[in-house]
Amino acid sequence: MNPEGGRESALSLEGVSYIYPGSGTPALDRISLEIKKGEIVFVTGPTGAGKTTLCLAASGILHHEYGGTLEGAITILEKSVRDYRSMGEIGRHVGVVFDDADAQLIFTTVEEEVASGLENLGISREEMRQRLREVMEATGIADLADRAPHTLSGGQKQRVAIAATLALGTEILVLDEPTAELDAEATGAVSALLRRLSGEGTAVLIVEQKLGELAVIADRMVLVEDGAIVAEGSPAQMLQDDLLQQPEGGGICPPAPAAAPGGEAPPIISVRGLVHRYDGVMAIGGLDLEVAPGEIVAVVGENGSGKTTLVKHFNGLLRPTEGSVSVDGLDAATVPIAELARHVGLVFQNPDTMLFAETVEDEVAFGLGNIGADDPGQSVDEALREVGLLHRKAAYPRSLSRGERQRLAIACVIAMKPNVIVLDEPTTGLDARESGRVMEILGRLRQDGHTIVMVTHDMRLGAEYADRIVRMEQGKIIRDARTYEEEPCLKLCSTLPGRAPFTASTRSPN
């Protein structure tokens, strides 16, 4: 418990257990946790441990908006969650940010998004403008005020969702993976803002996989496994605990297939003079890129650098404002998306945007039905076996863990056997073990002849698994590291603690 016992309780869970509808396994198992006013508590644990369910419980959402079986006592500002009439009433005291920023953004512009909650607080127009200005500057989105949220990168959307919640000035903040899609600069800004708010008396509950800057600012760390708290202590104590030293994947990608006899194979992706604008705002500015068959290419860069905008051109979700994009011999600027889907598959950074069927099997079969695949049943089983989910084919997709849902999204794509597979932040929100499983899958796919392009802001991930790292900044490529020796940072990243040494054997012999 917090050493400053004199502070008032902001949030308390006592013996809380919860079972989702249709599940026989508790997602939370007798959780007891108290957070004082002005305290920051950092919760971590492996994928599927129950961390998001803990956020749902702490914010009152489980009681007011979910079915299932909920036991134990949840108290918000010393008042039982059962005594609050609705989530609207709880929302005056508890601000919540979940890892799916898209689900929280509904307005036409960023400024409207952040200001929307302020309009319901009854504060003066001048105070509203001041608070709006302060929070947008603190989260680094002041220059995005007039942009439409749907045109933003994943990291920019996450910052907008955080800003909209922080602007409310609630006494309690519940943040589920708030920096999973943020670069180092944005993470630092959020960290500084949370420190300031806690100093002003705000209670903060943070759930994160990354044991980085937010863990260091916490008063306490809590480790959750299988729905239960298994360890608790100060960050200094917990970061030395063996329970937090999770293994990494460790250089598993096998060599790429050799080039075709008679010379190098032509590029499978060719980008020439690509320009893309969102409502007149330049997102990609005159970009050239070639990707060879069988490569694993990591596209890295800070939030808003144009990474996701670039790869959305590969499957026709975006069309060039200027320039050309060719994928597997097709003009991606003109070929119908349904035709491109046979050649290039895209796994979105949030797998939940791809999942809607009632069973895992139906989820994978849907895409196969769209392209008229022969023997779809066999293709479904092969894809699920590849990602280790064949035994879950009858399960409801939303009942899977975050890592399992990510693997399911990959299965939906690989079942269609595209030559090119594009993944946007494939390991966001996953623990080290689950990230390693995903990267093992990508390595096997490359061995089978697929070309892999992955967008990531995790430089270490690219250093360990990719053949090339393409670094982007302000819509342009500023560095294309084709070999290990070309990119000095890779040598540093590959020797960071907890990572297996990077050797030539982990990469293709290109």
N, C-alpha and C positions, 0 to 999 in steps of 0.2 A: 504493500500500500504506500501511498504518497507520504513522505516523511513530514510534510507540512500539514499535519492532521487538523490544524485549526481552520483550514480553508473549508468553505461550504461545499457540499456535494452538488455537482452539476448533473451527473448521469450515473445511474447505478443499475447493474444487472445482478440479480441474486438467484442462483440455481436455475438459470434459463436453459431450457431444452426445446428443440424444435424439430419436427418431422414434416417435410414437404408433402403435399397431397400425392397419393399414389406411391410413396416411398416408405419402406419399412426401416430405413436406417436414419438415425438422428443426424441432422446437419449441425446442430449444436447439442452438446451433451453437458448439462449442469454447469454452464458458464457463470462465474461470479466475477464481476469487475466493476470498480468504482473509479470515476474520474472527477477530480476536484475542479473548481473554478480556477482558471489560469494555468491548468496543467495540460501538458502535451503527452499523450500516450500513443506509442507506436506499436502496431500489431503486425506481425509477420507470420509466415508459415508456408508450407508447401502448397502447390496448386490443389484445390479441392478440399482444403483443410476446414473450410467453413467461415473464412474471413468476411466474404461479402454478406453471408447470412447474418453474421454478427453485426455488420453495419445496418442491415435491414431491421434487426431487432432493436439496436440502440436508438435508431431514428423513429421508432414507432410504426414503421411501415408493415412489419410482420403482423402486428396486432390489428391494424386498421384496414389493410388492403390485401392481405394474403389469407388463404385458407390454411389447411394443415393443422397440426397439433402443437400448440405453444404452451409451455409450462414455465413456472417461475415468476419472479417479479421484476418489472422494468420501471424505473423511476426517473423522470426528467424534471429537474429543478424541484426535487422533493415532492413531486406529484405523480401518482401512478399513471402510466401510459393509458390505462383503461378509463381514467377520469377525464382525459382529453376527448372532446366531442368528435374531432376529425383531424386529418393530417393538416388541414388548413390552420387549425389552432396550434398544433405542434410546430408548424413551419414558422410561426412567429418567434420561436425560441431556438430551433434547430435548423441549421443550414446543411444541406447534403450535396455532395458531389460524387457521382458514380463514374466508373471508368468508361461508360458509353456516353461520350459528350453529345453525340448526334441526337440522342433521345431527349436531351435537355434544351436544345436550341430550336426555337420555333418562330423567331421574329425575323423581320426583313433585313435589319442591319445589326451590327455588333453593338452599337450604342443603344439601340432599342432593347436588345437582349439584356444588357446589364442594367438599364434603367427600369425595366418592367416591374421588378419587385419593389423598387424604391417608391413607385407611384402609389403603392398600396399601404405605405407606412405612415402616411399623413404628415410627412415632414415638409418644411418650406421648400420652395423652388430653389432658393439659393443654396440651402444645405444639400439638396439633391444634386445640384450641379457640382458642388465641391466634392461630395463623396464619390460621385461618378468619375470625376477627373482623377482623384487620388487613387482609386482602385484600378482604373485602367492604366495609369502610369506605373503603378506598382507591379502589375502583372504583364507589362510590356505589350499592351494591345491598343495604346492610344492612337497609333498610326493606322489601325484597322477599323476605326469607328464607323466609317461609312461602307465597309465591305459587307456583303451578304454572307452569313455564316456558312452556307453550303459551299462557298468558293474557297474556304480556308483549308489549310493543311490539318491533319489530325492533331498535331501539337498546338496549333493556334486555336482550334476548337476547344481543346481542353483548357487552355488559358481563359477563354471567354466563359466557359462554364464555371471555372473557379472564381472569376471576377464577379459574375452575376450572383453567386452565392455569398461571397465576402461582402459585397455591397450592402447586403441586408443587415449586417451588423448584429447577427444573432449571438446569443450567449454561448451556444454550443455549435461546433463544426464537426461533421462526420464526413471524412474524406476517404473514398475507396479508390486506391491506385491513382492519386491526383497527379503524379508526375511521370506515369508510365510512358507517356508519349512526348514528354518534354525534354529538350536538350539541356545541357549543363547550365547555361545562362538563365533559362527560364526557371529551372529547378531552384537555382540560387535565389532568384527573386521571390518565388513562392515561399521558400524557407525563411527568408528575412521577414516577409509579411506575417507569417504565422508566429514567429518569435515576438514580433511587436504586438500582435493581437493577444497572445497568451499573457504578455506583460500587462495588458489592459484588463485581464480577467476572463478572457474567452477560454473555454474548455475545448480541447482539440483531440479528436480520435482519428488517427491516421492508419489506414491499412495500406501496406506497400510490400512488394517483393524486393525492391532495390534497397539494400542495406547501405545507403549512402547518406546524403546530407540531411534528409529529414529524420533519419534515425538518430543522428548526432544531436539534434536540437531537442530531442524528446527528454522528458523527465523520467519516463519508464518505458521499457520494451516488454512486450508480451508475445510469447510464441504459442501458436495454436496448431494443433494436429488432431485430425479426426474429430473436429468439433469441440475439442476440449483445450483448456489452457494447460500446457505442460511445463512452462517455465516463465519466470517473470523476474525482472530486476532492472538495474540501471543500464543505460547503453554501454558504459564501460565494461560492466560485468558480462552482459549478454553477448557482446560482440566477440568475447573470448570463449564463449561456450561452444563445445564440440557440436551441440545440436544445431547450431547455425552454420556449421562448415559443410555446406552441401556440395556434392561432387558436381563437376562440370562435364560437358560432353567429351571434350578432349580430342580434337583433330581426327574425326571419323570419316570425313569425306574421302571416297576412293578416287583413284585417278580417272580423268575424263577419257572417253573413247578417243582413240587415235584419229587423226585427220584422214580423210579419204585418200587413197593412193593417187599419185600424180600431182600432189601439191596441196596447199591449204584449202580447206572447204570455204565456200563463200559465206559471208556473214548471214546468220539467221535473222538478226535484227539490224536494220540500217536506218539511222535517223540523219536527215540532212536539213540543216538550216531551220530547225523546228522553232517556231514562235507560237506561244499561246497566251491569249489575254482573257481575263475574266472581267467583263463589263468595262473594258478599256484599261484594266490594270495588268501590267506585264507580269506573267508568272514564269514563262520560259522565254529566253531571249536569244534566239539564233544558235541552237544547240546541235552539235554533230556527235554521233555515237555509233559504234559498231559492236556487235556481240557475236562471237563465234559459236557454232554448234557445240554443245556439251560443256560450256563454261558455267561456272557459278560466279555471278557478278553481284557484288554488294554496292548499292547506291546509298551513299551516306551524306549527311549534311544537317544543319540545324533546322528547327521548325520553320516552315515557310520558304525553304530554299528551292522548292520545286520538284522534290523527289516523287511524290505521289502524282502530281500533275503529269510528269514525264511518263510514268509507267501506265497511266490510264489511256495513253495514246496507243499502247500496244494492242489493246483489245477493243478499241473503238468507243470506249466510254467517253473519251474526248477526241475531237477532231482538230487537226492543226489550224491555227489562224493563218500561218504561213509555213512553208517548208513541206517536207515529206517524211512519212514513216512507213517502212516496209517490214513485214514480219512473216517469215516462212514463205517468202515469195509473193505475198499479198500486199496490196496497197491498203494499209490500215486507215487511210483517210476516206476511202470510198466503199470498201467491202462491207456488206451488212454485218452487224455484230454477231448474228447467229452463225454466219459462215466463219468469222474469225474465231468463235468459240471452239471450233473443231481443231484449231491450230495453236491457240494461246489461252491459257486459263489464268484467272486472277483470283487470289485469295485475299480478301479484304483484311485490314488490320483488326477489325472487330468481327469475329466469326459469327456473332449473333445476327448481323445484318444479312447473312446468307441462309439462316436456318428458320424454317417455318413448318415443316412437315410433322406428322404425328409420330413417326418412328425414324430411327437412324437409317434403316434400309430404304424407306421411301425418300428420305432426304437425298441420298446418293442416286437413286433411280430417277429422280425428277429431271436432272440435266440430260441423262441418257435418253429419256423419252423425247426430249426436245430435238435431239439430233438423229432420232430414229436408229439407235444403235442395235446391232444384232446381238442376240443373247444377253440382254441387259442384266439378267440375274447373275450370270457368271462374272460380268464386269463389276457388279456391286460387291460380290464376295471377294474378288481379287483386290479391289481398292480398300475395302475394310480390313482385309488381312494385312495389306501393306502397312496400314497405319495402326495396327494392333487393336482394332475395334470390332472384329468379326463377332466376338462373343456378346457385343452390345447391340446387335442389329435390330432387336425388337424394342430397344429402350426409347423413351421420349427424349429427343435431343436436348431440351432445356434442363433435363435432370443430370446431364453429364457435367463433369468438372470443367473448369476453364480450359485446361490443357486438352482434355478429351474433345471439347467442342472445336478447338483449333485443329486437332488432327482430323476431325470429321469434315471440317471445311476443306482441308487438303484432299481428303478422299473424294469429295464431291467433284473436285477439279480433275484429279488424276484418273478417275473412272472414265473420263471422256478421252483419255490418252492424247492430250495435246503435246506438240513438240516443245512448246515453250510454256514454262510455269512461272508466273509472277506472284510474289508474295509481299504484301505491304506490312511491315513490322511483324514478322511471323512469330516472334517470341515475347511480344508485349504482354505483361501481366502473368508470365509463366515463371515458375521457379527454375532453378538451375537444372534439375533432373529432367523436367518436362521439356525445357528448352533443348537439352541434349537429344531427347527422343525425336523432336521435330527436325533437328538438324541431321540426325541419322537418316531419317526418311528422305530428306532432300539429297543426301549423299547417295543413297541407293537409286533414287530417281535419275540423278546425273549419270550414274554407272549404267543405267538402262538406256541412255542416249538422250535424255531430256536436257534442255537448257534451262537454267534457273537464274532468275533475276530477283533479288530480294532488296527491298527498301528497309533501311534500319538507321537509327541514330546511335546504335551500339557499335562503336568502333572496334571493340574487342571481338565482337561476333564476326564482323567482316574479316578481321585479321586472322582469326582461327579457321574459318571455313571457306572463304571465297578465294577464287583464282585472281580476281581483280577487284580493286576498290575504286569506284567512281565517286569522287567527292564533288558535291554541288554547293553553290552559294549564289543567292539572288538570281536563280533561274539559269545559271551557266555552270558548265563543268570547269572546275579550277584545278583538278588533279585527276589523272587516270593512271593508277598504279598497276601495271600489268605483271610485275614480278615482285617478289618479296623484297629484293634489294632496292627497288625503286622508291619504296615508301618507308622512310626511317621510322615513322610512328608505329608501323606494324610490329617492328621488333620490340619496341617498348610495350605495346599493348599485349603482345603474346606472352610476355614474361611477368605480367601482373600476378599477384597472389591468387591462388585458386584456379589457375588456368594451366592446362598442360602445355609444355614447350611447343612452339610452332616449328615444324620442320618441313622440309620439301616434300616428305612423304605424305603430308596431309593435303597437298595440293596437286593439281594436274601438272604434267610435265610440259606445259605449253612454252 
